[in-house]
Amino acid sequence: MEKFIEKFAEALEREDEIKMEDEFRNYDEWSSLAYLSVIVLMDEEYDTQIEQAEFKKLRTVQDLYDACTKK
């Protein structure tokens, strides 16, 4: 989980603390570029592809982590 948070923070270029219960869309760093970076992270690091409609349902950092590790 720590590795995921580290990679997620890197993808968003976020220096502030990230908690699993945070709603990532509320981060100041969240943008369309951040979205693409997270999609690449999920694909390259966790071999997880996710449809845009499914991604829209994800709200928290925990949701992202769960989506990456549900295999």
C-alpha positions as CSV (number, residue, x, y, z in Angstrom):
1,M,0.0,0.0,0.0
2,E,2.9,2.4,0.8
3,K,4.3,1.8,-2.7
4,F,0.9,2.6,-4.3
5,I,0.7,5.9,-2.3
6,E,4.2,6.8,-3.3
7,K,3.5,6.1,-7.0
8,F,0.2,7.9,-6.8
9,A,1.8,11.0,-5.2
10,E,4.4,10.9,-7.9
11,A,1.8,10.7,-10.7
12,L,-0.1,13.7,-9.2
13,E,3.1,15.6,-8.3
14,R,1.6,15.9,-4.9
15,E,3.8,16.7,-1.9
16,D,1.1,16.8,0.8
17,E,0.2,13.7,2.7
18,I,-2.1,11.3,1.0
19,K,-4.6,9.2,3.1
20,M,-6.5,6.2,1.8
21,E,-9.8,7.8,2.8
22,D,-9.1,11.0,0.8
23,E,-11.3,11.9,-2.1
24,F,-8.6,12.3,-4.7
25,R,-10.7,14.4,-7.1
26,N,-10.6,17.1,-4.4
27,Y,-6.9,17.5,-4.5
28,D,-5.6,20.8,-6.0
29,E,-3.3,18.7,-8.2
30,W,-6.2,16.7,-9.8
31,S,-6.6,17.5,-13.5
32,S,-7.0,15.7,-16.8
33,L,-3.3,15.2,-16.9
34,A,-3.3,13.7,-13.5
35,Y,-6.1,11.4,-14.6
36,L,-4.0,10.2,-17.5
37,S,-1.0,9.7,-15.2
38,V,-3.1,7.6,-12.9
39,I,-4.4,5.5,-15.8
40,V,-0.8,4.9,-16.9
41,L,0.2,4.0,-13.3
42,M,-2.6,1.5,-13.0
43,D,-1.6,-0.1,-16.4
44,E,2.2,-0.1,-16.0
45,E,2.6,-0.9,-12.3
46,Y,-0.5,-3.1,-11.7
47,D,-1.4,-4.4,-15.2
48,T,-4.9,-3.0,-14.7
49,Q,-7.0,-1.4,-17.4
50,I,-10.1,0.5,-16.4
51,E,-12.9,2.0,-18.5
52,Q,-13.6,5.6,-18.1
53,A,-17.2,4.9,-16.9
54,E,-15.8,2.6,-14.2
55,F,-13.1,5.1,-13.2
56,K,-15.8,7.8,-12.6
57,K,-17.2,5.6,-9.9
58,L,-14.0,5.7,-7.9
59,R,-14.0,8.3,-5.2
60,T,-11.2,7.7,-2.7
61,V,-7.6,6.7,-2.8
62,Q,-8.7,3.4,-1.3
63,D,-11.0,2.9,-4.3
64,L,-8.1,3.4,-6.6
65,Y,-5.9,1.0,-4.7
66,D,-8.7,-1.6,-4.6
67,A,-9.2,-1.3,-8.3
68,C,-5.4,-1.9,-8.9
69,T,-5.2,-4.9,-6.6
70,K,-8.4,-6.7,-7.2
71,K,-6.9,-9.3,-9.5
